[in-house]
Amino acid sequence: MEEIDDSFESDLKRKNVQVLFAQSVIDGFGVNMFHIVWQPFVLTLNPSMAFLGGISSIHSLTATLVQPVAGKMADISGRKRHLILGSIFLSLALLLYAIATSWVLLVPGVILMGLSMAFSSPSWTALTAESVGKRERGTTFGILIAPSVLTGIVAAAITWLLVGWKGIRIIFWTYFAATLTNLILTALFLEETLNAAIQTDHHRHLNIKTIFKETFKPERKLKGFYLIVSLDAFAWGLGMQILYGMLSDQLGITIEQLSILSAVFAASMGLSQVPIGKLVDKHGRKPYIMISELIGIIVIAGYAFTTNFTIFIALQVLLGLCVATWVPAVLAYISDQVEETRRAEAIGKYSAFRGLISFPAPTIGGVLYDLWGMRAPLLINLILVITCVPLISKLIHET
């Protein structure tokens, strides 16, 4: 009888992957269209790269401060309700963007998006990891991330058409509809993966002061990993996080051209995600974290030293490979290092530590751009990423 119950529970969890796959497709259309227009849209309301970097920092800081608490809460009360809450926050943010006529509404909007990330990210990662076995995690993360990126190919063309027809705001309404659809799918079809006995353990208290204190005291075996991902996040935040805004402002790259760059990135990342995820499961996490960083060096150097749009297209192919390698390797590495009862908490702590170190980066990058142009933030971005390479070799250890 116990074997039958275990089999039934396993089937329910594996159905989660099917639901998550469908949500990835739906969200992919919305988020890819959003990222194409977001930075040019902000610059139409406030033509300062420092402001663009500043609201990016506000978003990161909000997610950073809330994520460790949200992760711990998800380890107590379950993953599903936090995914629903994250969708509600995102929906409210998109409504604000859709009606914004000045930069003022952008600030509460990015705060709401930060809250959405804080509640959704650790719960999504934990629920995904708990829906499959350890040896399948890299592959599963790859499978679930791939459609969200591949839809970017079609989303780029749709963005081009919709913006030409109705203007940028139609993109926010489209993403809003996609988010509501995913909220319904979560509520009706996703199964909770956190063990019921853990959820009803009343001895597991939520001590916010302790959580923030422990955020800066990572497990001994993860200290080196925390250092690397924090430095990496700060580096990429300086330049590449505000790339579309810089290309639009300094080089006059249009929405149509940004759509092309986005489509190329989506195709590259989406088509490579699943095979790379399988390689991560086969050969381990560390080699692919290293490969990702090496590819990133080429990409950043390319954007720093050329203004040729054709070369930009080639760089987007490499950027897709860079992200497709990094994401499943890092997510699988974290999931491997902690037990189920602390998985969402550990993911939240990782994201918070990373975010607290890196949140000023977009603002600093924006100021550097306003003073000296796009090469300044990109060169510092490049130097810091190069610094990460020997650290990855020395400090990351697999179990």
FIKEDREN-855500 format. One record per residue (C-alpha): residue number from 1; residue in one letter; x, y, z. Coordinates in steps of 0.25 Angstrom, whole numbers, padded with zeros to 4 digits, always signed. Layout:
FIKEDREN-855500
rec seq=NUM; type=A; x=X; y=Y; z=Z .
...
This chain:
FIKEDREN-855500
rec seq=1; type=M; x=+0000; y=+0000; z=+0000 .
rec seq=2; type=E; x=+0011; y=+0009; z=+0003 .
rec seq=3; type=E; x=+0018; y=+0006; z=-0010 .
rec seq=4; type=I; x=+0005; y=+0010; z=-0017 .
rec seq=5; type=D; x=+0004; y=+0023; z=-0009 .
rec seq=6; type=D; x=+0018; y=+0026; z=-0013 .
rec seq=7; type=S; x=+0016; y=+0023; z=-0028 .
rec seq=8; type=F; x=+0003; y=+0032; z=-0028 .
rec seq=9; type=E; x=+0011; y=+0044; z=-0021 .
rec seq=10; type=S; x=+0022; y=+0042; z=-0031 .
rec seq=11; type=D; x=+0012; y=+0043; z=-0043 .
rec seq=12; type=L; x=+0006; y=+0055; z=-0037 .
rec seq=13; type=K; x=+0019; y=+0062; z=-0036 .
rec seq=14; type=R; x=+0023; y=+0058; z=-0050 .
rec seq=15; type=K; x=+0010; y=+0064; z=-0055 .
rec seq=16; type=N; x=+0016; y=+0077; z=-0049 .
rec seq=17; type=V; x=+0026; y=+0077; z=-0060 .
rec seq=18; type=Q; x=+0016; y=+0077; z=-0071 .
rec seq=19; type=V; x=+0008; y=+0089; z=-0065 .
rec seq=20; type=L; x=+0022; y=+0096; z=-0063 .
rec seq=21; type=F; x=+0025; y=+0094; z=-0077 .
rec seq=22; type=A; x=+0012; y=+0100; z=-0082 .
rec seq=23; type=Q; x=+0014; y=+0112; z=-0072 .
rec seq=24; type=S; x=+0028; y=+0114; z=-0078 .
rec seq=25; type=V; x=+0022; y=+0115; z=-0092 .
rec seq=26; type=I; x=+0012; y=+0125; z=-0088 .
rec seq=27; type=D; x=+0021; y=+0133; z=-0079 .
rec seq=28; type=G; x=+0031; y=+0133; z=-0090 .
rec seq=29; type=F; x=+0023; y=+0141; z=-0100 .
rec seq=30; type=G; x=+0020; y=+0152; z=-0089 .
rec seq=31; type=V; x=+0034; y=+0153; z=-0083 .
rec seq=32; type=N; x=+0041; y=+0153; z=-0096 .
rec seq=33; type=M; x=+0032; y=+0164; z=-0102 .
rec seq=34; type=F; x=+0034; y=+0172; z=-0089 .
rec seq=35; type=H; x=+0049; y=+0171; z=-0089 .
rec seq=36; type=I; x=+0050; y=+0177; z=-0103 .
rec seq=37; type=V; x=+0042; y=+0189; z=-0100 .
rec seq=38; type=W; x=+0044; y=+0192; z=-0085 .
rec seq=39; type=Q; x=+0057; y=+0200; z=-0086 .
rec seq=40; type=P; x=+0053; y=+0208; z=-0098 .
rec seq=41; type=F; x=+0040; y=+0211; z=-0091 .
rec seq=42; type=V; x=+0046; y=+0216; z=-0078 .
rec seq=43; type=L; x=+0055; y=+0225; z=-0086 .
rec seq=44; type=T; x=+0043; y=+0231; z=-0093 .
rec seq=45; type=L; x=+0038; y=+0235; z=-0079 .
rec seq=46; type=N; x=+0052; y=+0239; z=-0073 .
rec seq=47; type=P; x=+0063; y=+0241; z=-0083 .
rec seq=48; type=S; x=+0074; y=+0237; z=-0073 .
rec seq=49; type=M; x=+0082; y=+0225; z=-0073 .
rec seq=50; type=A; x=+0085; y=+0227; z=-0058 .
rec seq=51; type=F; x=+0070; y=+0227; z=-0055 .
rec seq=52; type=L; x=+0068; y=+0214; z=-0063 .
rec seq=53; type=G; x=+0080; y=+0208; z=-0055 .
rec seq=54; type=G; x=+0073; y=+0213; z=-0043 .
rec seq=55; type=I; x=+0060; y=+0207; z=-0044 .
rec seq=56; type=S; x=+0067; y=+0194; z=-0048 .
rec seq=57; type=S; x=+0074; y=+0195; z=-0035 .
rec seq=58; type=I; x=+0061; y=+0197; z=-0027 .
rec seq=59; type=H; x=+0055; y=+0185; z=-0034 .
rec seq=60; type=S; x=+0068; y=+0176; z=-0030 .
rec seq=61; type=L; x=+0068; y=+0182; z=-0015 .
rec seq=62; type=T; x=+0053; y=+0179; z=-0013 .
rec seq=63; type=A; x=+0055; y=+0165; z=-0018 .
rec seq=64; type=T; x=+0068; y=+0163; z=-0010 .
rec seq=65; type=L; x=+0062; y=+0168; z=+0004 .
rec seq=66; type=V; x=+0049; y=+0160; z=+0003 .
rec seq=67; type=Q; x=+0055; y=+0147; z=-0004 .
rec seq=68; type=P; x=+0061; y=+0140; z=+0009 .
rec seq=69; type=V; x=+0048; y=+0142; z=+0017 .
rec seq=70; type=A; x=+0040; y=+0137; z=+0005 .
rec seq=71; type=G; x=+0049; y=+0125; z=+0003 .
rec seq=72; type=K; x=+0048; y=+0122; z=+0018 .
rec seq=73; type=M; x=+0032; y=+0124; z=+0017 .
rec seq=74; type=A; x=+0032; y=+0114; z=+0005 .
rec seq=75; type=D; x=+0039; y=+0104; z=+0013 .
rec seq=76; type=I; x=+0029; y=+0105; z=+0024 .
rec seq=77; type=S; x=+0016; y=+0107; z=+0017 .
rec seq=78; type=G; x=+0018; y=+0101; z=+0003 .
rec seq=79; type=R; x=+0022; y=+0105; z=-0011 .
rec seq=80; type=K; x=+0009; y=+0107; z=-0018 .
rec seq=81; type=R; x=+0003; y=+0119; z=-0010 .
rec seq=82; type=H; x=+0016; y=+0127; z=-0012 .
rec seq=83; type=L; x=+0015; y=+0125; z=-0027 .
rec seq=84; type=I; x=+0001; y=+0130; z=-0027 .
rec seq=85; type=L; x=+0005; y=+0142; z=-0019 .
rec seq=86; type=G; x=+0017; y=+0145; z=-0029 .
rec seq=87; type=S; x=+0007; y=+0145; z=-0041 .
rec seq=88; type=I; x=-0002; y=+0155; z=-0033 .
rec seq=89; type=F; x=+0009; y=+0164; z=-0031 .
rec seq=90; type=L; x=+0014; y=+0163; z=-0045 .
rec seq=91; type=S; x=+0000; y=+0166; z=-0051 .
rec seq=92; type=L; x=-0001; y=+0179; z=-0042 .
rec seq=93; type=A; x=+0012; y=+0184; z=-0047 .
rec seq=94; type=L; x=+0008; y=+0182; z=-0062 .
rec seq=95; type=L; x=-0005; y=+0189; z=-0059 .
rec seq=96; type=L; x=+0003; y=+0201; z=-0054 .
rec seq=97; type=Y; x=+0013; y=+0201; z=-0066 .
rec seq=98; type=A; x=+0001; y=+0200; z=-0076 .
rec seq=99; type=I; x=-0005; y=+0213; z=-0070 .
rec seq=100; type=A; x=+0008; y=+0221; z=-0067 .
rec seq=101; type=T; x=+0009; y=+0234; z=-0073 .
rec seq=102; type=S; x=+0021; y=+0239; z=-0065 .
rec seq=103; type=W; x=+0033; y=+0232; z=-0058 .
rec seq=104; type=V; x=+0026; y=+0233; z=-0044 .
rec seq=105; type=L; x=+0018; y=+0220; z=-0046 .
rec seq=106; type=L; x=+0030; y=+0212; z=-0051 .
rec seq=107; type=V; x=+0035; y=+0212; z=-0037 .
rec seq=108; type=P; x=+0024; y=+0205; z=-0030 .
rec seq=109; type=G; x=+0024; y=+0196; z=-0042 .
rec seq=110; type=V; x=+0038; y=+0191; z=-0041 .
rec seq=111; type=I; x=+0036; y=+0189; z=-0026 .
rec seq=112; type=L; x=+0024; y=+0180; z=-0029 .
rec seq=113; type=M; x=+0032; y=+0173; z=-0039 .
rec seq=114; type=G; x=+0043; y=+0171; z=-0029 .
rec seq=115; type=L; x=+0033; y=+0165; z=-0019 .
rec seq=116; type=S; x=+0028; y=+0156; z=-0030 .
rec seq=117; type=M; x=+0042; y=+0151; z=-0032 .
rec seq=118; type=A; x=+0045; y=+0149; z=-0017 .
rec seq=119; type=F; x=+0032; y=+0140; z=-0015 .
rec seq=120; type=S; x=+0033; y=+0133; z=-0029 .
rec seq=121; type=S; x=+0047; y=+0129; z=-0031 .
rec seq=122; type=P; x=+0051; y=+0121; z=-0019 .
rec seq=123; type=S; x=+0038; y=+0114; z=-0019 .
rec seq=124; type=W; x=+0039; y=+0111; z=-0034 .
rec seq=125; type=T; x=+0053; y=+0105; z=-0033 .
rec seq=126; type=A; x=+0050; y=+0097; z=-0021 .
rec seq=127; type=L; x=+0037; y=+0091; z=-0027 .
rec seq=128; type=T; x=+0044; y=+0088; z=-0040 .
rec seq=129; type=A; x=+0055; y=+0081; z=-0032 .
rec seq=130; type=E; x=+0045; y=+0073; z=-0024 .
rec seq=131; type=S; x=+0037; y=+0068; z=-0036 .
rec seq=132; type=V; x=+0049; y=+0060; z=-0041 .
rec seq=133; type=G; x=+0060; y=+0052; z=-0036 .
rec seq=134; type=K; x=+0074; y=+0058; z=-0034 .
rec seq=135; type=R; x=+0080; y=+0052; z=-0047 .
rec seq=136; type=E; x=+0069; y=+0059; z=-0055 .
rec seq=137; type=R; x=+0070; y=+0073; z=-0049 .
rec seq=138; type=G; x=+0079; y=+0079; z=-0059 .
rec seq=139; type=T; x=+0071; y=+0073; z=-0071 .
rec seq=140; type=T; x=+0058; y=+0077; z=-0065 .
rec seq=141; type=F; x=+0063; y=+0092; z=-0063 .
rec seq=142; type=G; x=+0067; y=+0092; z=-0077 .
rec seq=143; type=I; x=+0054; y=+0086; z=-0082 .
rec seq=144; type=L; x=+0046; y=+0097; z=-0074 .
rec seq=145; type=I; x=+0055; y=+0108; z=-0078 .
rec seq=146; type=A; x=+0056; y=+0105; z=-0093 .
rec seq=147; type=P; x=+0041; y=+0108; z=-0097 .
rec seq=148; type=S; x=+0041; y=+0121; z=-0089 .
rec seq=149; type=V; x=+0053; y=+0125; z=-0098 .
rec seq=150; type=L; x=+0049; y=+0119; z=-0111 .
rec seq=151; type=T; x=+0036; y=+0126; z=-0111 .
rec seq=152; type=G; x=+0045; y=+0139; z=-0112 .
rec seq=153; type=I; x=+0047; y=+0136; z=-0126 .
rec seq=154; type=V; x=+0032; y=+0138; z=-0129 .
rec seq=155; type=A; x=+0030; y=+0148; z=-0118 .
rec seq=156; type=A; x=+0040; y=+0157; z=-0125 .
rec seq=157; type=A; x=+0032; y=+0157; z=-0138 .
rec seq=158; type=I; x=+0019; y=+0159; z=-0130 .
rec seq=159; type=T; x=+0025; y=+0171; z=-0123 .
rec seq=160; type=W; x=+0030; y=+0178; z=-0136 .
rec seq=161; type=L; x=+0015; y=+0176; z=-0141 .
rec seq=162; type=L; x=+0008; y=+0180; z=-0128 .
rec seq=163; type=V; x=+0017; y=+0192; z=-0125 .
rec seq=164; type=G; x=+0015; y=+0197; z=-0139 .
rec seq=165; type=W; x=+0000; y=+0195; z=-0138 .
rec seq=166; type=K; x=-0004; y=+0200; z=-0124 .
rec seq=167; type=G; x=+0009; y=+0205; z=-0118 .
rec seq=168; type=I; x=+0018; y=+0200; z=-0106 .
rec seq=169; type=R; x=+0007; y=+0199; z=-0096 .
rec seq=170; type=I; x=+0000; y=+0188; z=-0103 .
rec seq=171; type=I; x=+0012; y=+0179; z=-0099 .
rec seq=172; type=F; x=+0009; y=+0181; z=-0084 .
rec seq=173; type=W; x=-0006; y=+0177; z=-0086 .
rec seq=174; type=T; x=-0001; y=+0165; z=-0094 .
rec seq=175; type=Y; x=+0008; y=+0161; z=-0083 .
rec seq=176; type=F; x=-0003; y=+0164; z=-0072 .
rec seq=177; type=A; x=-0012; y=+0154; z=-0079 .
rec seq=178; type=A; x=-0001; y=+0143; z=-0080 .
rec seq=179; type=T; x=+0002; y=+0145; z=-0065 .
rec seq=180; type=L; x=-0013; y=+0143; z=-0061 .
rec seq=181; type=T; x=-0014; y=+0131; z=-0069 .
rec seq=182; type=N; x=-0002; y=+0125; z=-0062 .
rec seq=183; type=L; x=-0008; y=+0129; z=-0049 .
rec seq=184; type=I; x=-0020; y=+0120; z=-0052 .
rec seq=185; type=L; x=-0011; y=+0109; z=-0056 .
rec seq=186; type=T; x=-0004; y=+0109; z=-0043 .
rec seq=187; type=A; x=-0016; y=+0110; z=-0035 .
rec seq=188; type=L; x=-0024; y=+0098; z=-0042 .
rec seq=189; type=F; x=-0013; y=+0089; z=-0047 .
rec seq=190; type=L; x=+0000; y=+0090; z=-0040 .
rec seq=191; type=E; x=+0002; y=+0080; z=-0028 .
rec seq=192; type=E; x=+0010; y=+0084; z=-0015 .
rec seq=193; type=T; x=+0023; y=+0077; z=-0014 .
rec seq=194; type=L; x=+0027; y=+0080; z=+0000 .
rec seq=195; type=N; x=+0025; y=+0069; z=+0010 .
rec seq=196; type=A; x=+0012; y=+0071; z=+0017 .
rec seq=197; type=A; x=+0018; y=+0067; z=+0030 .
rec seq=198; type=I; x=+0028; y=+0078; z=+0029 .
rec seq=199; type=Q; x=+0017; y=+0088; z=+0026 .
rec seq=200; type=T; x=+0010; y=+0084; z=+0039 .
rec seq=201; type=D; x=+0023; y=+0084; z=+0048 .
rec seq=202; type=H; x=+0019; y=+0096; z=+0057 .
rec seq=203; type=H; x=+0033; y=+0096; z=+0063 .
rec seq=204; type=R; x=+0039; y=+0102; z=+0050 .
rec seq=205; type=H; x=+0037; y=+0117; z=+0053 .
rec seq=206; type=L; x=+0039; y=+0129; z=+0044 .
rec seq=207; type=N; x=+0049; y=+0138; z=+0051 .
rec seq=208; type=I; x=+0052; y=+0149; z=+0041 .
rec seq=209; type=K; x=+0064; y=+0155; z=+0049 .
rec seq=210; type=T; x=+0071; y=+0141; z=+0049 .
rec seq=211; type=I; x=+0068; y=+0139; z=+0034 .
rec seq=212; type=F; x=+0075; y=+0152; z=+0030 .
rec seq=213; type=K; x=+0086; y=+0149; z=+0040 .
rec seq=214; type=E; x=+0088; y=+0136; z=+0033 .
rec seq=215; type=T; x=+0087; y=+0141; z=+0019 .
rec seq=216; type=F; x=+0101; y=+0146; z=+0021 .
rec seq=217; type=K; x=+0106; y=+0133; z=+0028 .
rec seq=218; type=P; x=+0105; y=+0123; z=+0016 .
rec seq=219; type=E; x=+0108; y=+0109; z=+0018 .
rec seq=220; type=R; x=+0123; y=+0107; z=+0019 .
rec seq=221; type=K; x=+0123; y=+0098; z=+0006 .
rec seq=222; type=L; x=+0116; y=+0109; z=-0001 .
rec seq=223; type=K; x=+0124; y=+0121; z=+0003 .
rec seq=224; type=G; x=+0133; y=+0121; z=-0010 .
rec seq=225; type=F; x=+0120; y=+0119; z=-0018 .
rec seq=226; type=Y; x=+0113; y=+0131; z=-0012 .
rec seq=227; type=L; x=+0126; y=+0140; z=-0015 .
rec seq=228; type=I; x=+0126; y=+0136; z=-0029 .
rec seq=229; type=V; x=+0112; y=+0138; z=-0033 .
rec seq=230; type=S; x=+0111; y=+0151; z=-0025 .
rec seq=231; type=L; x=+0123; y=+0157; z=-0033 .
rec seq=232; type=D; x=+0118; y=+0151; z=-0046 .
rec seq=233; type=A; x=+0104; y=+0158; z=-0043 .
rec seq=234; type=F; x=+0110; y=+0171; z=-0040 .
rec seq=235; type=A; x=+0119; y=+0171; z=-0052 .
rec seq=236; type=W; x=+0107; y=+0167; z=-0062 .
rec seq=237; type=G; x=+0099; y=+0178; z=-0055 .
rec seq=238; type=L; x=+0108; y=+0189; z=-0058 .
rec seq=239; type=G; x=+0108; y=+0187; z=-0073 .
rec seq=240; type=M; x=+0100; y=+0176; z=-0080 .
rec seq=241; type=Q; x=+0087; y=+0178; z=-0071 .
rec seq=242; type=I; x=+0085; y=+0192; z=-0077 .
rec seq=243; type=L; x=+0090; y=+0188; z=-0091 .
rec seq=244; type=Y; x=+0077; y=+0190; z=-0099 .
rec seq=245; type=G; x=+0076; y=+0204; z=-0093 .
rec seq=246; type=M; x=+0090; y=+0207; z=-0097 .
rec seq=247; type=L; x=+0089; y=+0202; z=-0111 .
rec seq=248; type=S; x=+0076; y=+0210; z=-0113 .
rec seq=249; type=D; x=+0081; y=+0223; z=-0107 .
rec seq=250; type=Q; x=+0095; y=+0223; z=-0112 .
rec seq=251; type=L; x=+0094; y=+0216; z=-0125 .
rec seq=252; type=G; x=+0080; y=+0218; z=-0129 .
rec seq=253; type=I; x=+0076; y=+0204; z=-0129 .
rec seq=254; type=T; x=+0061; y=+0203; z=-0132 .
rec seq=255; type=I; x=+0051; y=+0194; z=-0126 .
rec seq=256; type=E; x=+0051; y=+0186; z=-0139 .
rec seq=257; type=Q; x=+0066; y=+0183; z=-0138 .
rec seq=258; type=L; x=+0064; y=+0180; z=-0123 .
rec seq=259; type=S; x=+0054; y=+0170; z=-0127 .
rec seq=260; type=I; x=+0064; y=+0163; z=-0136 .
rec seq=261; type=L; x=+0074; y=+0163; z=-0126 .
rec seq=262; type=S; x=+0064; y=+0157; z=-0116 .
rec seq=263; type=A; x=+0060; y=+0147; z=-0126 .
rec seq=264; type=V; x=+0074; y=+0142; z=-0129 .
rec seq=265; type=F; x=+0077; y=+0141; z=-0114 .
rec seq=266; type=A; x=+0064; y=+0133; z=-0112 .
rec seq=267; type=A; x=+0067; y=+0123; z=-0123 .
rec seq=268; type=S; x=+0081; y=+0121; z=-0118 .
rec seq=269; type=M; x=+0078; y=+0119; z=-0103 .
rec seq=270; type=G; x=+0065; y=+0111; z=-0106 .
rec seq=271; type=L; x=+0071; y=+0101; z=-0116 .
rec seq=272; type=S; x=+0083; y=+0099; z=-0107 .
rec seq=273; type=Q; x=+0076; y=+0099; z=-0093 .
rec seq=274; type=V; x=+0072; y=+0084; z=-0093 .
rec seq=275; type=P; x=+0085; y=+0078; z=-0099 .
rec seq=276; type=I; x=+0093; y=+0086; z=-0089 .
rec seq=277; type=G; x=+0084; y=+0082; z=-0077 .
rec seq=278; type=K; x=+0087; y=+0068; z=-0081 .
rec seq=279; type=L; x=+0102; y=+0070; z=-0081 .
rec seq=280; type=V; x=+0101; y=+0077; z=-0068 .
rec seq=281; type=D; x=+0095; y=+0064; z=-0062 .
rec seq=282; type=K; x=+0105; y=+0055; z=-0069 .
rec seq=283; type=H; x=+0118; y=+0063; z=-0066 .
rec seq=284; type=G; x=+0115; y=+0071; z=-0054 .
rec seq=285; type=R; x=+0111; y=+0086; z=-0051 .
rec seq=286; type=K; x=+0125; y=+0092; z=-0049 .
rec seq=287; type=P; x=+0130; y=+0091; z=-0063 .
rec seq=288; type=Y; x=+0118; y=+0097; z=-0069 .
rec seq=289; type=I; x=+0119; y=+0109; z=-0060 .
rec seq=290; type=M; x=+0133; y=+0111; z=-0064 .
rec seq=291; type=I; x=+0129; y=+0110; z=-0079 .
rec seq=292; type=S; x=+0118; y=+0120; z=-0077 .
rec seq=293; type=E; x=+0127; y=+0130; z=-0071 .
rec seq=294; type=L; x=+0137; y=+0129; z=-0083 .
rec seq=295; type=I; x=+0127; y=+0131; z=-0093 .
rec seq=296; type=G; x=+0122; y=+0143; z=-0086 .
rec seq=297; type=I; x=+0136; y=+0149; z=-0087 .
rec seq=298; type=I; x=+0135; y=+0148; z=-0102 .
rec seq=299; type=V; x=+0121; y=+0154; z=-0102 .
rec seq=300; type=I; x=+0124; y=+0166; z=-0093 .
rec seq=301; type=A; x=+0137; y=+0169; z=-0101 .
rec seq=302; type=G; x=+0130; y=+0169; z=-0114 .
rec seq=303; type=Y; x=+0119; y=+0179; z=-0109 .
rec seq=304; type=A; x=+0130; y=+0188; z=-0103 .
rec seq=305; type=F; x=+0139; y=+0189; z=-0116 .
rec seq=306; type=T; x=+0129; y=+0189; z=-0128 .
rec seq=307; type=T; x=+0117; y=+0196; z=-0133 .
rec seq=308; type=N; x=+0114; y=+0187; z=-0144 .
rec seq=309; type=F; x=+0100; y=+0182; z=-0144 .
rec seq=310; type=T; x=+0103; y=+0169; z=-0151 .
rec seq=311; type=I; x=+0114; y=+0166; z=-0141 .
rec seq=312; type=F; x=+0103; y=+0169; z=-0130 .
rec seq=313; type=I; x=+0095; y=+0158; z=-0136 .
rec seq=314; type=A; x=+0106; y=+0148; z=-0135 .
rec seq=315; type=L; x=+0109; y=+0152; z=-0121 .
rec seq=316; type=Q; x=+0094; y=+0149; z=-0117 .
rec seq=317; type=V; x=+0096; y=+0135; z=-0122 .
rec seq=318; type=L; x=+0108; y=+0134; z=-0112 .
rec seq=319; type=L; x=+0100; y=+0141; z=-0101 .
rec seq=320; type=G; x=+0089; y=+0130; z=-0103 .
rec seq=321; type=L; x=+0099; y=+0119; z=-0101 .
rec seq=322; type=C; x=+0105; y=+0127; z=-0089 .
rec seq=323; type=V; x=+0092; y=+0128; z=-0081 .
rec seq=324; type=A; x=+0087; y=+0114; z=-0086 .
rec seq=325; type=T; x=+0100; y=+0108; z=-0079 .
rec seq=326; type=W; x=+0099; y=+0116; z=-0067 .
rec seq=327; type=V; x=+0085; y=+0115; z=-0062 .
rec seq=328; type=P; x=+0083; y=+0100; z=-0061 .
rec seq=329; type=A; x=+0097; y=+0098; z=-0056 .
rec seq=330; type=V; x=+0095; y=+0108; z=-0045 .
rec seq=331; type=L; x=+0081; y=+0104; z=-0041 .
rec seq=332; type=A; x=+0085; y=+0089; z=-0041 .
rec seq=333; type=Y; x=+0097; y=+0092; z=-0033 .
rec seq=334; type=I; x=+0089; y=+0099; z=-0022 .
rec seq=335; type=S; x=+0078; y=+0089; z=-0021 .
rec seq=336; type=D; x=+0089; y=+0078; z=-0020 .
rec seq=337; type=Q; x=+0095; y=+0084; z=-0008 .
rec seq=338; type=V; x=+0083; y=+0085; z=+0002 .
rec seq=339; type=E; x=+0072; y=+0076; z=+0007 .
rec seq=340; type=E; x=+0058; y=+0077; z=+0003 .
rec seq=341; type=T; x=+0054; y=+0084; z=+0017 .
rec seq=342; type=R; x=+0063; y=+0096; z=+0014 .
rec seq=343; type=R; x=+0064; y=+0096; z=-0001 .
rec seq=344; type=A; x=+0055; y=+0109; z=-0004 .
rec seq=345; type=E; x=+0061; y=+0116; z=+0008 .
rec seq=346; type=A; x=+0075; y=+0113; z=+0002 .
rec seq=347; type=I; x=+0071; y=+0118; z=-0011 .
rec seq=348; type=G; x=+0065; y=+0130; z=-0005 .
rec seq=349; type=K; x=+0078; y=+0133; z=+0003 .
rec seq=350; type=Y; x=+0086; y=+0131; z=-0009 .
rec seq=351; type=S; x=+0078; y=+0141; z=-0017 .
rec seq=352; type=A; x=+0078; y=+0151; z=-0006 .
rec seq=353; type=F; x=+0093; y=+0150; z=-0004 .
rec seq=354; type=R; x=+0095; y=+0151; z=-0018 .
rec seq=355; type=G; x=+0085; y=+0163; z=-0020 .
rec seq=356; type=L; x=+0090; y=+0171; z=-0008 .
rec seq=357; type=I; x=+0104; y=+0171; z=-0014 .
rec seq=358; type=S; x=+0100; y=+0174; z=-0028 .
rec seq=359; type=F; x=+0088; y=+0183; z=-0026 .
rec seq=360; type=P; x=+0096; y=+0196; z=-0028 .
rec seq=361; type=A; x=+0102; y=+0192; z=-0041 .
rec seq=362; type=P; x=+0091; y=+0196; z=-0051 .
rec seq=363; type=T; x=+0091; y=+0210; z=-0045 .
rec seq=364; type=I; x=+0106; y=+0211; z=-0045 .
rec seq=365; type=G; x=+0106; y=+0206; z=-0059 .
rec seq=366; type=G; x=+0096; y=+0217; z=-0063 .
rec seq=367; type=V; x=+0104; y=+0228; z=-0057 .
rec seq=368; type=L; x=+0117; y=+0223; z=-0064 .
rec seq=369; type=Y; x=+0109; y=+0223; z=-0077 .
rec seq=370; type=D; x=+0104; y=+0237; z=-0075 .
rec seq=371; type=L; x=+0118; y=+0241; z=-0073 .
rec seq=372; type=W; x=+0126; y=+0234; z=-0083 .
rec seq=373; type=G; x=+0117; y=+0225; z=-0092 .
rec seq=374; type=M; x=+0114; y=+0210; z=-0092 .
rec seq=375; type=R; x=+0129; y=+0206; z=-0093 .
rec seq=376; type=A; x=+0132; y=+0210; z=-0079 .
rec seq=377; type=P; x=+0122; y=+0201; z=-0072 .
rec seq=378; type=L; x=+0125; y=+0190; z=-0081 .
rec seq=379; type=L; x=+0140; y=+0190; z=-0079 .
rec seq=380; type=I; x=+0138; y=+0189; z=-0064 .
rec seq=381; type=N; x=+0128; y=+0178; z=-0066 .
rec seq=382; type=L; x=+0138; y=+0171; z=-0074 .
rec seq=383; type=I; x=+0149; y=+0172; z=-0064 .
rec seq=384; type=L; x=+0141; y=+0167; z=-0053 .
rec seq=385; type=V; x=+0136; y=+0155; z=-0061 .
rec seq=386; type=I; x=+0150; y=+0151; z=-0065 .
rec seq=387; type=T; x=+0153; y=+0152; z=-0050 .
rec seq=388; type=C; x=+0142; y=+0141; z=-0047 .
rec seq=389; type=V; x=+0149; y=+0130; z=-0056 .
rec seq=390; type=P; x=+0161; y=+0127; z=-0046 .
rec seq=391; type=L; x=+0151; y=+0128; z=-0035 .
rec seq=392; type=I; x=+0142; y=+0117; z=-0041 .
rec seq=393; type=S; x=+0153; y=+0108; z=-0043 .
rec seq=394; type=K; x=+0158; y=+0109; z=-0029 .
rec seq=395; type=L; x=+0145; y=+0111; z=-0020 .
rec seq=396; type=I; x=+0134; y=+0103; z=-0026 .
rec seq=397; type=H; x=+0134; y=+0088; z=-0021 .
rec seq=398; type=E; x=+0124; y=+0078; z=-0025 .
rec seq=399; type=T; x=+0119; y=+0067; z=-0016 .
